[in-house]
Amino acid sequence: MTFSFDIALAWLDLAGIFFFAVSGSLLAARKQFDLLGSLLLASLVSLGGGVIRDIILNSGPPAAFSNPAYVVPPLLATGLVYYLFSSVQRFTSLLILFDAAGLALFCITGTLKALSLGMNPVAAVLLGVTTAVGGGLLRDITANEVPQLFDARDLYALPAFTGAALTTILWVMGVFNPLSACAVAALVFAFRVVAWRRSWRIPLAVRGWHRLGLEPGNSRGRD
């Protein structure tokens, strides 16, 4: 990787970390965690996906542990929510918006790092998706929430797959650049938010099962 590529990837990572960290702190606030709990949840969701990515790539110590700059976004996000949450808590969509922004950036950075280290396109897409959804999965499990990744009433992984696949296609074609990266991120963000607002769904695991027969918040059908 060139120096300029490393710098661009780091800035995308930091932006994604901040957005995910805000989503973690917002969830902590709604769960009435204390300030330390808010910081830990923000760190878990914002750094977890990148740590998983770096461990799989075996590219040395995870960036979250080797670059001190990576601890700054969770600290900023925790402080921001601490001082502003009382005036924004009525906006229930805020957590989704920040989560969608983090998802849009992380599916790109995870894919780019995999491609730059020589992984094949299919593996790069899968790693991009893992990077994007890994932190959110850890956040929801830790906060005792139904993970958005497995919620039958929500689309979460599909926007990440879309972003990772587009990033890979553009990279292979040799036309990936900052402008196309912004376009992919905007598309993934819009896809995630519109799917949430319009309640888009994908088929359940077994044909013939109906969501109307499920209890709210329960994605398991009866035997």
PAZA-759459 format. One line per field, with one value per residue: y, x, z of N, C-alpha, C in turn. Coordinates in steps of 0.2 Angstrom, whole numbers, always signed. Atoms other than C-alpha are relative to their C-alpha. Layout:
residues N
n_Y = [Y	...] $
n_X = [X	...] $
n_Z = [Z	...] $
ca_Y = [Y	...] $
ca_X = [X	...] $
ca_Z = [Z	...] $
c_Y = [Y	...] $
c_X = [X	...] $
c_Z = [Z	...] $
end
This chain:
residues 223
n_Y = [-6	-6	-4	-4	+5	+2	-6	-1	+5	-2	-5	+3	+4	-4	-2	+6	+1	-5	+1	+6	-2	-4	+4	+4	-4	-1	+5	+0	-5	+3	+6	-3	+2	-6	-3	+5	+5	-3	+0	+7	+2	-3	+3	+7	+0	-4	+3	+8	+2	+0	+5	+6	+0	+0	+7	+4	-2	+1	-5	-3	-2	-4	-7	-3	+1	-2	-7	-4	-5	+3	+0	-7	+0	+2	-5	-6	+2	+1	-6	-3	+3	-2	-7	-1	+5	-3	-4	+4	+7	+0	+2	+7	+2	-2	+6	+4	-4	+1	+7	+1	-4	+4	+6	-2	-1	+6	+5	-2	+1	+7	+3	-3	+2	+7	+0	-3	+5	+6	+5	+0	-4	+3	+0	-7	-2	+3	-4	-6	+0	+2	-6	-5	+2	+3	-4	-1	+6	+0	-5	+2	+5	-3	-4	+5	-2	+4	-2	-2	+5	+6	-2	+1	-6	-6	+2	-3	+3	-1	-6	+1	+4	-4	-5	+4	+3	-5	-2	+5	-1	-6	+1	+4	-4	-5	-7	-2	-6	-3	-2	+6	+2	-5	+2	+6	-1	-3	+5	+5	-4	-1	+7	+2	-4	+1	+7	+0	-4	+3	+6	+5	+7	+6	+6	+3	+6	+6	-2	+1	-3	-7	-4	-2	+5	-1	-5	-6	+0	+7	+2	+7	+3	+6	+7] $
n_X = [+4	-4	+1	+6	+5	+1	+3	+7	+3	+0	+5	+7	+1	+1	+7	+4	-1	+4	+7	+2	+0	+6	+5	-1	+2	+8	+3	-1	+4	+7	+0	-2	-7	-4	-5	-5	+4	+1	-7	-2	+4	-2	-6	+1	+3	-4	-7	+1	-1	-7	-4	+1	-3	-7	-2	+1	-5	-7	-5	-4	+5	+6	-1	+3	-5	-7	+1	+3	+5	+6	+4	+3	+7	+5	+0	+4	+7	+2	+1	+5	+7	+1	+2	+5	+6	+7	+4	+1	+2	+6	-1	-1	-3	-7	-5	+0	-3	-7	-1	-1	-6	-6	+0	-2	-7	-4	+1	-5	-6	-1	-1	-6	-6	-1	-2	-7	-5	+0	+6	+4	+6	+5	-2	+0	+7	+2	-3	+3	+6	-2	-2	+6	+6	-2	+1	+7	+2	-2	+3	+7	+0	-2	+5	+6	+5	+1	-4	+3	-2	+4	+7	+4	+4	-4	-5	-6	-6	+1	-3	-8	-1	+1	-6	-7	+0	-2	-7	-4	+1	-4	-7	-2	+1	-5	+3	+1	-4	+4	+7	+4	+1	+6	+7	+2	+2	+7	+5	+1	+4	+7	+3	+1	+5	+6	+3	+2	+6	+5	+1	-2	-2	-2	+4	-2	-4	+5	+5	+6	+0	+3	-2	+6	+1	-5	+1	-5	-6	-2	-1	+1	+7	+2	-1] $
n_Z = [+0	+0	-6	+1	-1	-7	-3	+1	-3	-7	-1	+0	-6	-6	+0	-1	-7	-3	+1	-4	-7	-2	+0	-7	-6	+0	-3	-7	-3	+0	-5	-7	-2	-2	+5	+2	+4	+6	+3	+2	+5	+6	+2	+3	+6	+5	+1	+1	+7	+3	-3	+3	+7	+0	-2	+6	+5	-3	+3	-6	-6	+2	+0	-6	-6	+2	+2	-5	+3	+1	-6	+0	+2	-6	-6	+2	+0	-7	-2	+4	-2	-7	-1	+4	+0	-3	+5	+6	-1	+3	+6	+0	+6	-1	+0	+6	+5	-2	+1	+7	+3	-1	+5	+7	+0	-2	+6	+5	-3	-1	+7	+3	-3	+2	+7	+0	-3	+5	+0	+6	+0	-5	-7	-1	-1	-7	-5	+0	-3	-7	-4	+0	-5	-6	-5	-2	-3	-7	-3	-2	-5	-6	-3	-1	+5	+6	+5	+7	+5	+0	-1	+6	+2	+1	+5	-3	+4	+7	+2	+0	+6	+6	+0	+0	+6	+4	-1	+3	+7	+2	-1	+5	+6	-1	+0	-7	-2	-5	+2	+0	-7	-2	+3	-3	-7	+0	+2	-6	-5	+2	+1	-7	-3	+3	-1	-7	+0	+4	-3	+5	-2	+4	-2	-6	+2	+3	+4	-3	-7	+1	-6	-3	-6	-5	-5	+1	-3	+0	+7	+0	+0	-4	+3] $
ca_Y = [+0	+17	+30	+41	+25	+21	+39	+39	+22	+28	+43	+33	+21	+35	+42	+25	+23	+39	+36	+18	+25	+38	+24	+14	+28	+32	+15	+15	+31	+23	+8	+20	+14	+25	+35	+21	+9	+21	+23	+4	+1	+14	+7	-11	-6	+6	-5	-23	-24	-18	-29	-44	-39	-36	-53	-62	-53	-57	-41	-37	-30	-23	-5	-1	-7	+0	+17	+29	+40	+26	+28	+47	+44	+34	+47	+61	+51	+47	+65	+71	+60	+64	+83	+82	+67	+76	+87	+73	+58	+62	+58	+39	+38	+45	+29	+21	+36	+35	+16	+17	+30	+18	+3	+13	+17	+1	-10	+0	+0	-18	-23	-11	-17	-35	-31	-21	-36	-48	-57	-63	-53	-65	-66	-47	-44	-56	-47	-31	-36	-44	-28	-18	-29	-36	-21	-19	-37	-36	-20	-27	-43	-33	-22	-37	-31	-42	-41	-31	-43	-57	-47	-53	-36	-26	-26	-24	-36	-33	-15	-20	-33	-21	-8	-22	-29	-12	-7	-24	-21	-4	-9	-23	-12	+0	+15	+16	+33	+45	+51	+33	+29	+44	+38	+20	+26	+37	+23	+11	+24	+28	+9	+6	+21	+19	+0	+4	+18	+8	-8	-18	-37	-52	-69	-79	-95	-107	-104	-103	-95	-78	-64	-60	-76	-70	-61	-43	-44	-63	-70	-88	-98	-112	-130] $
ca_X = [+0	+6	+7	-7	-18	-14	-18	-35	-39	-35	-46	-61	-58	-58	-74	-82	-76	-84	-101	-102	-96	-110	-122	-115	-116	-134	-139	-130	-139	-156	-151	-146	-128	-116	-102	-89	-102	-106	-87	-85	-100	-95	-77	-84	-95	-83	-67	-74	-76	-59	-51	-59	-54	-36	-35	-42	-30	-15	-7	+1	-7	-25	-25	-36	-21	-6	-13	-17	-28	-41	-46	-50	-67	-75	-70	-77	-93	-95	-93	-104	-119	-116	-118	-131	-142	-155	-159	-159	-166	-183	-176	-178	-170	-153	-145	-150	-143	-126	-126	-129	-115	-103	-109	-107	-89	-83	-90	-78	-63	-64	-65	-51	-39	-42	-40	-24	-16	-20	-36	-47	-63	-75	-65	-63	-82	-85	-72	-79	-96	-88	-80	-96	-108	-96	-96	-114	-117	-106	-114	-132	-127	-118	-133	-145	-154	-160	-145	-150	-140	-152	-168	-181	-189	-174	-161	-143	-131	-138	-133	-115	-115	-120	-106	-92	-97	-97	-80	-73	-80	-73	-56	-55	-60	-46	-58	-59	-55	-61	-76	-82	-79	-91	-104	-103	-104	-119	-128	-125	-131	-147	-150	-149	-160	-173	-175	-177	-190	-200	-199	-191	-189	-181	-189	-188	-177	-192	-204	-222	-217	-226	-220	-238	-237	-222	-222	-215	-197	-196	-189	-192	-207	-216	-211] $
ca_Z = [+0	-3	+10	+3	+3	+21	+26	+17	+24	+42	+40	+34	+48	+61	+54	+54	+72	+77	+70	+77	+94	+95	+91	+106	+118	+112	+116	+133	+137	+133	+144	+158	+158	+168	+159	+160	+153	+139	+135	+135	+124	+112	+111	+108	+94	+85	+87	+87	+68	+64	+77	+70	+52	+57	+66	+51	+40	+52	+47	+64	+80	+77	+73	+88	+99	+89	+84	+99	+87	+87	+105	+102	+93	+107	+120	+109	+106	+124	+129	+115	+120	+139	+136	+122	+125	+135	+120	+107	+115	+108	+91	+90	+73	+79	+83	+67	+57	+66	+65	+46	+43	+52	+42	+26	+30	+38	+23	+12	+24	+28	+9	+4	+17	+12	-7	-3	+6	-9	-4	-18	-22	-13	+3	+2	+1	+16	+26	+22	+28	+44	+48	+45	+56	+69	+80	+80	+84	+99	+104	+104	+113	+126	+129	+129	+113	+98	+86	+71	+61	+65	+67	+54	+54	+49	+34	+41	+32	+15	+13	+19	+6	-7	-2	+0	-17	-26	-18	-24	-42	-43	-36	-49	-63	-57	-55	-36	-30	-17	-27	-30	-12	-7	-19	-12	+6	+2	-7	+8	+20	+10	+7	+26	+31	+18	+21	+40	+37	+24	+34	+19	+22	+15	+15	+31	+32	+28	+14	+21	+38	+40	+51	+56	+67	+76	+93	+92	+95	+93	+77	+81	+75	+83	+79] $
c_Y = [+6	+4	+4	-5	-2	+6	+0	-6	+1	+5	-3	-5	+4	+3	-5	-1	+5	-1	-6	+2	+4	-5	-4	+4	+2	-5	-1	+5	-2	-5	+2	-3	+6	+2	-5	-5	+3	+0	-7	-3	+3	-2	-7	+0	+3	-4	-7	-2	+0	-5	-7	+0	-1	-7	-5	+1	-2	+5	+4	+2	+4	+7	+4	+0	+3	+7	+4	+4	-4	+0	+7	+0	-2	+5	+6	-2	+0	+7	+4	-2	+2	+7	+1	-4	+2	+4	-4	-6	-1	-3	-8	-3	+1	-5	-4	+4	-1	-7	-1	+4	-5	-6	+2	+0	-6	-6	+1	-1	-7	-4	+3	-3	-8	-1	+2	-5	-7	-5	+0	+4	-3	+1	+8	+3	-3	+3	+7	+0	-2	+6	+5	-2	-3	+4	+1	-6	-1	+5	-2	-6	+2	+3	-4	+2	-6	+3	+2	-4	-6	+2	+0	+6	+6	-3	+3	-3	+2	+7	+0	-4	+4	+5	-4	-2	+6	+2	-5	+1	+6	+0	-4	+3	+6	+8	+2	+6	+4	+2	-6	-3	+4	-3	-7	+1	+3	-5	-5	+3	+1	-7	-2	+4	-1	-7	+0	+4	-3	-7	-6	-6	-4	-6	-4	-7	-6	+3	-2	+3	+7	+4	+2	-5	+0	+5	+6	-1	-7	-3	-7	-2	-6	-6	-3] $
c_X = [+4	-2	-6	-6	-1	-3	-8	-4	-1	-5	-7	-1	-2	-7	-5	-1	-5	-7	-2	+0	-6	-6	+0	-2	-7	-4	+2	-4	-7	+0	+2	+6	+3	+5	+5	-3	-1	+7	+2	-4	+2	+7	-1	-3	+4	+7	-1	+1	+7	+5	-1	+3	+8	+3	+0	+6	+7	+5	+3	-5	-6	+2	-2	+5	+7	+0	-4	-6	-7	-4	-3	-8	-5	+0	-4	-7	-3	-2	-6	-7	-1	-3	-7	-6	-6	-4	-1	-3	-7	+0	+2	+4	+8	+5	+0	+4	+8	+3	+1	+6	+6	+0	+2	+8	+4	-1	+5	+7	+2	+2	+7	+6	+1	+3	+8	+5	-1	-5	-4	-6	-5	+2	+0	-7	-2	+3	-2	-7	+1	+2	-6	-5	+3	-1	-7	-3	+3	-3	-7	+0	+2	-6	-7	-6	+0	+5	-3	+2	-5	-8	-4	-4	+4	+5	+6	+6	+0	+3	+8	+2	+1	+7	+7	+0	+2	+7	+4	+0	+4	+7	+3	+0	+6	-3	-2	+4	-4	-7	-5	-1	-6	-6	-2	-3	-7	-6	-2	-4	-7	-4	-3	-6	-7	-3	-3	-7	-6	-1	+1	+2	+3	-4	+3	+4	-4	-6	-7	-1	-2	+2	-6	-1	+6	-2	+4	+6	+3	+0	+0	-7	-1	+2	-6] $
c_Z = [+0	+6	+0	+1	+7	+4	-1	+3	+8	+1	-1	+6	+6	-1	+1	+8	+4	+0	+4	+8	+3	+0	+7	+6	+0	+3	+8	+4	+1	+5	+7	+3	+3	-5	-2	-4	-7	-4	-3	-6	-7	-3	-3	-7	-6	-1	-1	-7	-3	+4	-3	-7	+1	+3	-5	-5	+2	-3	+6	+5	-3	+0	+6	+6	-2	-2	+5	-3	+0	+7	+1	-2	+5	+5	-2	+0	+7	+3	-3	+3	+8	+0	-4	+0	+2	-5	-6	+1	-3	-7	-1	-6	+0	+0	-6	-5	+1	-2	-8	-3	+2	-4	-7	-1	+1	-6	-5	+3	+0	-7	-3	+3	-2	-7	+0	+2	-4	+1	-6	+1	+5	+7	+2	+2	+7	+6	+1	+4	+8	+4	+1	+6	+6	+6	+3	+3	+7	+5	+3	+5	+7	+4	+0	-5	-5	-5	-6	-5	-1	+1	-7	-2	-2	-6	+3	-4	-7	-3	+1	-5	-6	+0	-1	-8	-5	+1	-4	-8	-3	+0	-6	-7	+0	+0	+7	+1	+5	-1	+0	+7	+4	-2	+3	+7	+0	-2	+6	+5	-2	+0	+7	+3	-3	+2	+7	+0	-4	+2	-6	+4	-5	+2	+6	-2	-3	-4	+4	+7	-1	+7	+4	+6	+5	+6	-1	+4	+0	-7	-1	-1	+4	-4	-3] $
end
